[in-house]
């Protein structure tokens, strides 16, 4: 589950190293509800990780 920046980075690196893919599709259920609350700033941090690590 995507809970914070670190779990996102772990997921990105695992998928990249195991599959060689740089694309990811997630169900809404795999993302913490806090992601959708902009005041937590989690969405911005997570999206920045996706941008930085392609």
Buried (B, 14 or more C-beta within 10 A) or exposed (E): EBEBBEEBBEBBEEBBEEEEEEEEEEEEEEBBEBBEEEEBEBBEBBEEBBEEEE
